[in-house]
């Protein structure tokens, strides 16, 4: 009888074997819904119908073309379910057939369907972007400070350590990122604040404790060569249908805590840039974007500000924006970063 540990090891070995296996002639080697090997047997080449996304690619006889000349740039997002696509760094890595790597585009997201990471990787970009999405649903900055909904959730600390210790940080041949072509982004705080705003004590002081942890991790990324950072502040979680159901007092209290946290975050970003030579930063103000849309939802094509789960709703469920909202976010982020290598 297999133990859970042996089954987990077996699953990892199976995934790695699938990733390394060679595809036979006329076998599938890529595509939006493909999650297998992209290496053909000797001789055949993996045909592409599109340089970024092939609906279906297969190994066909012929002389292999030269490698894609690029430019290929890299994106390493960290965060929670507002960002996660459920990427597994031990499985198929981002490649020219599917720049998200795994799972198949658009991945598994908090709101269902595409999120801003998928849209900016697939559509609203200035180059081919290989995205290694370390974000994990339910994440907090430090699980010891704010416990996630279950102990298996990877905190921001865990995510950054997974990047640092998993081999990618060393810029291997499989992931040849550089300080110039790699973007690191963080959208975190939704679960930290929603899970602690009601606690007693000085919420501002607690925000500083959280941010101390946050920016200590950013310094670890700088130490291995990260120089380009996109920070996304905490959105209007007080306007989610879930929090609305808690009543007006809870909404007002959470709104105040979020506002204070975002003010402190902006100051930390400025200090981070000032103390790290060569670092470039962008801040996407998700809080203002949420406020603008939810104050006049019909102007943005949504039925109202509170419905969820159906076509025409801003909310994919009672706590997460849906794909239509994420498309707006992705466009806004690409506009913020226009002129950069990525979007």
RODOZA-334676 format. One record per residue (C-alpha): y, z, x; residue in one letter. Coordinates in steps of 0.05 Angstrom, whole numbers, plus 32768, in hexadecimal, padded with zeros to 4 digits. Layout:
YZXa
...
***
This chain:
800080008000x
80437FEB801Dx
807B801E8025x
80C1800E800Ex
80D5800A8058x
809E7FD88068x
80B07FAE802Cx
80F97FAE8041x
80E57F988088x
80B87F62806Bx
80F07F48803Fx
811F7F43807Bx
80EA7F1E80A3x
80DE7EED806Ax
81297EE08064x
812F7ED480AEx
80F27EA680B0x
810F7E7D8076x
81527E78809Ax
81317E6080DBx
80FC7E3180BCx
81057DE680C5x
810B7DBB8087x
80DC7D7F8082x
80F27D378076x
81147D2F8033x
81137D7A8028x
81527D9E8010x
817D7DBA8047x
81BE7DCC8024x
81E67DCF7FE4x
820F7DFE7FB9x
81D17E207F9Cx
81A87E1C7FDCx
81967E5A8006x
81627E408037x
815E7E22807Cx
81917DEE8090x
816A7DD680CDx
81427D9580C6x
81037D8480EDx
81107D5C812Bx
812B7D17811Bx
81447D1C80D3x
818B7D3280C6x
81A77D5C808Dx
81D07D2B8064x
82137D428048x
82377D28800Bx
82747D52801Bx
828B7D72805Bx
82977DB58039x
82677DBA7FFFx
822B7D8D7FF2x
820D7D937FADx
81C97D7F7FCAx
81BB7D6E8013x
81777D58802Dx
81577D48806Fx
81567CFD8077x
813A7CD280B0x
816D7CBA80E3x
81957CCF811Fx
81B87D108114x
82047D098112x
822E7D318143x
823D7D79812Ex
82767D8280FDx
82B57D7E8128x
82DD7DB080FFx
83087DD38100x
82DC7E0C80E7x
82FF7E4E80DEx
82E37E9280CBx
82F17EC68096x
82D67F0D8096x
82E77F318055x
82D97F7B8049x
82E17FA28009x
82C17FB37FC7x
82A97F8F7F88x
82EC7F6B7F80x
82DA7F467FC0x
828E7F487FC8x
82627F0A7FBFx
82247F337FD3x
821E7F128018x
81E37F288042x
81F47F22808Dx
81AA7F21809Fx
819D7EE38074x
81B77E9B8077x
81FA7E9B809Ax
82367E718084x
822C7E288096x
82487DE48088x
821C7DDC804Bx
82317E1F802Dx
826C7E42804Fx
825C7E82802Ax
82167E838049x
81F17EAC8015x
81E67EB67FDCx
81F27E717FC0x
823A7E637FADx
825C7E867F8Ax
82317EC27F99x
822A7F007F6Ex
826E7F1D7F5Ex
828B7F597F38x
82AB7F2F7F01x
82757EF97EFDx
827E7EB27F19x
82AF7EA07F50x
82DD7ED37F6Fx
83197EC87F9Cx
82EE7EC77FDBx
82C47E8E7FBFx
83007E677FA6x
83267E6D7FE8x
82E77E5B8010x
82D67E207FE4x
83177E047FCBx
835A7E217FDDx
83577E1A8028x
83747DF18061x
83337DEA8088x
82E87DF78084x
82E27E438081x
82A17E688090x
82A57EA98069x
827C7EE6807Cx
828A7F138041x
82787F5B8054x
82977F798015x
82687FA47FEBx
826C7FB47FA1x
82807FFC7F93x
829B80087FD9x
82CC803E7FECx
82EE8046802Fx
82C480828044x
828B80998018x
829580E08031x
82DB80E18015x
82CE80BD7FD3x
828680B57FC0x
827180717FA6x
824980697F66x
8208806A7F8Dx
81F8807E7FD5x
81DE80397FE9x
8224801B7FE3x
824280068026x
828680248032x
82BD80018058x
82A680288094x
825F800E808Bx
82787FC68081x
82A27FC580C1x
82697FE580E8x
82397FB080CCx
82687F7B80E8x
826F7F9F812Bx
82257FAE8135x
82057F728114x
82127F41814Cx
824B7F1A812Cx
82827F42814Fx
826B7F288193x
827C7EE0817Ex
82357EC38185x
82267E798185x
82147E7E813Bx
82587E9B812Bx
828A7E848160x
82C87EA48144x
83057EB0816Fx
83437EDB816Ax
83697E9D8155x
833A7E81811Fx
83207EC080FDx
83407EE380C2x
832E7F2A80AFx
83407F428069x
83397F848044x
833F7F927FF9x
832B7FDA7FEFx
834480177FC9x
833080077F81x
82F680387F82x
8318806A7FB0x
835280737F81x
832E806A7F3Ex
82FB809C7F56x
832C80D27F6Ex
837080CC7F4Bx
835F81057F1Cx
834C81357F53x
837A81717F62x
83A381757FA1x
83D781497FC3x
83C281017FB3x
83F480E67FE5x
83D6810F801Dx
839180F78008x
83A980AF800Ax
83BE80BA8052x
837880D48062x
835A80958044x
838A80688069x
837C808C80ABx
8333807780A3x
83478031808Dx
8373802180C8x
8344804280FBx
8313800C80E5x
83487FD680EEx
83527FED8135x
83087FE48142x
830E7F9C812Ax
834A7F918158x
83207FAC8192x
82EE7F73818Ax
83237F3D8184x
833B7F3C813Cx
83847F278138x
838F7F0A80F2x
838D7F3A80B8x
83977F31806Dx
83A17F728047x
839C7F747FFBx
83BA7FB17FD9x
839B7FD77F9Ex
83A37FB27F5Bx
83B47FCE7F17x
83717FF07F0Ax
8396801B7ED8x
83997FDD7EACx
834E7FD17EABx
832D7FD87E67x
830380117E84x
833F803B7E99x
836580297E59x
832C80497E32x
833B808B7E58x
838080907E38x
83C880897E4Ax
83CD80C87E75x
839480B07EA2x
83B4806B7EA8x
83F880887EBBx
83D980B67EEFx
83AF80807F0Fx
83EA804F7F0Fx
841480827F35x
83DD808F7F68x
83D380447F74x
841E80397F7Dx
842380707FB1x
83E580577FD6x
840080107FD9x
844380297FF5x
841F804E802Cx
83F180128038x
842D7FE48043x
844980158076x
84078019809Ax
84027FCD809Ex
84477FCA80BDx
84367FFF80F0x
83F37FDE80FFx
84157F9C810Fx
844B7FBD8139x
84197FE38164x
83E87FA98170x
84067F708198x
83F07F2C8180x
83DA7F43813Bx
83F07F1B80FEx
83EE7F3A80B9x
83F57F238071x
83F87F508034x
83E47F357FF0x
84047F5E7FB9x
83CB7F5F7F87x
83EE7F977F61x
842A7F6B7F50x
83FD7F307F3Fx
83D47F597F0Ex
84137F767EEFx
84327F317EE6x
83F47F127EC6x
83E37F4D7E9Ax
842A7F547E82x
84287F0C7E66x
83DF7EF77E65x
83E77EBB7E36x
84177E9B7E67x
83DD7E997E99x
83AA7E7F7E67x
838A7EC17E53x
83807ED87E0Cx
839C7F1E7E18x
839E7F557E4Cx
83627F7F7E36x
83297F527E1Ex
82EF7F487E4Dx
82B07F217E57x
82C17EE07E34x
82E27E9D7E43x
832D7EA77E43x
832B7EF07E59x
834C7F0A7E98x
83167F3F7E9Fx
82CE7F2A7EAEx
82B87F707E98x
82DA7FB27E8Bx
82ED7FBD7ED4x
82EC7F7A7EF9x
83177F3B7EF2x
82F07EFC7EE0x
82ED7EB87F03x
832C7E9C7EE1x
83547ED77EFBx
83367ED17F40x
83497E887F43x
83927E9D7F39x
83897ED17F70x
836C7E9E7FA0x
83A57E6D7F94x
83D87EA47FA0x
83B67EBA7FE0x
83B47E737FFAx
83FE7E6B7FE9x
840D7EAC800Ex
83E97E93804Cx
83FF7E4A8049x
84067E2E808Fx
83CF7E5A80ABx
838D7E3F80C4x
83677E568086x
838A7E4C8044x
***
